[in-house]
Amino acid sequence: MKIGVIGAGSMGAGIAQVAATAGHEVYVFDSNAAALERAQANLLATLNKLAEKGKIDDPTAKAIFGRSFFMNDMAAFGETGLVIEAIVEDLAVKKAVFKQVEGIVSADCILATNTSSLSVAAIASACQQPGRVVGIHFFNPAPLMQLVEVVPAVQTSHEIAKQAKLLIESWGKLVVMAKDTPGFIVNRVARPYYGEALRILEEGIADIATIDWAMTTLGGFRMGPFTLMDFIGNDINYTVTETVFQSFFYDPRYKPSFTQKRLSEAGWLGKKTGRGYYDYAEGAENPIAQQNKELGEVVFARILMMLINEAADALYWRIASRDDIDLAMTKGVNYPKGLLHWADEIGIENCVHMLDALHTEYLEDRYRCSPLLRKMARTKQTFYGKQG
Ligand SMILES: NC(=O)c1ccc[n+]([C@@H]2O[C@H](COP(=O)([O-])OP(=O)(O)OC[C@H]3O[C@@H](n4cnc5c(N)ncnc54)[C@H](O)[C@@H]3O)[C@@H](O)[C@H]2O)c1
């Protein structure tokens, strides 16, 4: 099957590399000639590097490059079985492109969007055959990240969603199915990792280095929240939070933080600008964690409880299955354990107590315990089997 990709930016180029590596002829279209040139040159450089490191052999590298075509029109999409769109995150622009591409592709071509935050239903509504439109959400960098969220819209036919899942699995990816709701699984469930860390900082309970230390050393997370936000970019991370907050009709659980907004406005975007929560200049002095175990445990437990609550609520609202929620967080963002597994280990009743203690303290809706956890505690259930 031939694959089309619209947009030769970071995501489009990465997705094209994945599809070409899986053996497909790939046609990449971008409205910007410079983006096409850059993507083609980057692909060549990446493949050469992989060959140098011995990860692939020379003929394979050449073959992958040889079946990747970079074009300034969409004519070749007439022969594709799947077109994945990865252009600017703007609903009006995406809808216009979907309308246009549907006039070129064959009747059985699947049309997919890589959107992170827009409604797949809204994008599909631009098409004559909205049943063939599906969300296929890769993570950055697409060639390295194992997880892909497949997101059927309300209009998507069951058959198309199934085909999309099977095809992406055949590319060696781990696919989870998610409901067409803001943030899908990962970008929703992960919000408290940043948001609660920021809240703890803003309240003066602990400083950035101590919070990062607590989450890595005591919690086993690969990167502390502030190091991770600096790595992702405070502009990008802030925008995702703000979009999720707005899309959830301003649910206080997702409320963005002024600290991060100001950092963004100041241009302290993180590693990429040399300054974020931390200073990345050579020889810069950065805060050192107070390795106070008692404080660290408080910080870790609070952030973890908010993550568990979010994961439980995603299950409660049927955003995804239990297994897919846990897989998404362990494979998508490398959490040390699935959050629902973790809840079982801690004990559902204990989770409810800790969340209720936060709620009692603050009397904010942000700390409301998921009805699912409360019901499970009452009926003595666990996520992965009955207790006792
Ligand atoms: N960057 C991420 O971490 C990430 C992760 C998952 C999903 N996404 C989503 O993937 C999409 C692309 O993101 P990105 O980071 O690759 O963006 P990017 O800015 O790197 O690339 C977008 C590309 O689309 C091209 N483009 C814009 N409008 C176009 C049009 N009308 N027709 C053809 N080409 C057009 C631009 O020239 C640019 O090359 C967005 O929907 C984004 O939300 C991004």
The ligand as a Tripos MOL2 file, in Angstrom:
@<TRIPOS>MOLECULE
LIG
   44    48     1     0     0
SMALL
NO_CHARGES

@<TRIPOS>ATOM
      1 N1          5.3380   18.2200   17.7020 N.am      1 LIG1
      2 C1          4.7790   17.3230   18.4950 C.2       1 LIG1
      3 O1          5.3080   16.9660   19.5500 O.2       1 LIG1
      4 C2          3.4920   16.6670   18.0840 C.ar      1 LIG1
      5 C3          3.1800   15.4100   18.6320 C.ar      1 LIG1
      6 C4          1.9990   14.7670   18.2110 C.ar      1 LIG1
      7 C5          1.1700   15.4080   17.3060 C.ar      1 LIG1
      8 N2          1.4900   16.6520   16.8090 N.ar      1 LIG1
      9 C6          0.5820   17.2520   15.8200 C.3       1 LIG1
     10 O2          1.1240   17.0120   14.5270 O.3       1 LIG1
     11 C7          0.8040   18.1120   13.6670 C.3       1 LIG1
     12 C8          2.0740   18.6840   13.0860 C.3       1 LIG1
     13 O3          2.9190   19.0950   14.1230 O.3       1 LIG1
     14 P1          4.4820   19.3970   13.8830 P.3       1 LIG1
     15 O4          5.0680   19.5830   15.2260 O.co2     1 LIG1
     16 O5          5.0560   18.4120   12.9400 O.co2     1 LIG1
     17 O6          4.3880   20.8290   13.1640 O.3       1 LIG1
     18 P2          5.5060   21.5520   12.2750 P.3       1 LIG1
     19 O7          5.2370   22.9980   12.4170 O.co2     1 LIG1
     20 O8          6.8580   21.0150   12.5730 O.co2     1 LIG1
     21 O9          5.1570   21.0950   10.7700 O.3       1 LIG1
     22 C9          3.9630   21.4300   10.1110 C.3       1 LIG1
     23 C10         4.2320   21.4100    8.6040 C.3       1 LIG1
     24 O10         2.9790   21.5440    7.9300 O.3       1 LIG1
     25 C11         3.1730   22.3810    6.8140 C.3       1 LIG1
     26 N3          1.8750   22.9660    6.4540 N.ar      1 LIG1
     27 C12         1.1890   23.9070    7.1260 C.ar      1 LIG1
     28 N4          0.0180   24.1370    6.5150 N.ar      1 LIG1
     29 C13        -0.0260   23.3370    5.4140 C.ar      1 LIG1
     30 C14        -0.9810   23.0990    4.3920 C.ar      1 LIG1
     31 N5         -2.1210   23.7700    4.3750 N.pl3     1 LIG1
     32 N6         -0.7010   22.1720    3.4500 N.ar      1 LIG1
     33 C15         0.4700   21.5030    3.4770 C.ar      1 LIG1
     34 N7          1.4220   21.6830    4.4130 N.ar      1 LIG1
     35 C16         1.1690   22.5830    5.3830 C.ar      1 LIG1
     36 C17         4.2020   23.4050    7.2570 C.3       1 LIG1
     37 O11         4.8790   23.9540    6.1200 O.3       1 LIG1
     38 C18         5.1340   22.5560    8.1350 C.3       1 LIG1
     39 O12         6.2020   22.0250    7.3790 O.3       1 LIG1
     40 C19        -0.0320   19.0630   14.4920 C.3       1 LIG1
     41 O13        -1.3920   18.7530   14.2990 O.3       1 LIG1
     42 C20         0.4070   18.7440   15.9100 C.3       1 LIG1
     43 O14        -0.5810   19.0720   16.8560 O.3       1 LIG1
     44 C21         2.6350   17.2710   17.1690 C.ar      1 LIG1
@<TRIPOS>BOND
     1     1     2 1
     2     2     3 2
     3     2     4 1
     4     4     5 ar
     5     4    44 ar
     6     5     6 ar
     7     6     7 ar
     8     7     8 ar
     9     8     9 1
    10     8    44 ar
    11     9    10 1
    12     9    42 1
    13    10    11 1
    14    11    12 1
    15    11    40 1
    16    12    13 1
    17    13    14 1
    18    14    15 2
    19    14    16 1
    20    14    17 1
    21    17    18 1
    22    18    19 2
    23    18    20 1
    24    18    21 1
    25    21    22 1
    26    22    23 1
    27    23    24 1
    28    23    38 1
    29    24    25 1
    30    25    26 1
    31    25    36 1
    32    26    27 ar
    33    26    35 ar
    34    27    28 ar
    35    28    29 ar
    36    29    30 ar
    37    29    35 ar
    38    30    31 1
    39    30    32 ar
    40    32    33 ar
    41    33    34 ar
    42    34    35 ar
    43    36    37 1
    44    36    38 1
    45    38    39 1
    46    40    41 1
    47    40    42 1
    48    42    43 1
@<TRIPOS>SUBSTRUCTURE
     1 LIG1         1 GROUP 0 **** ****
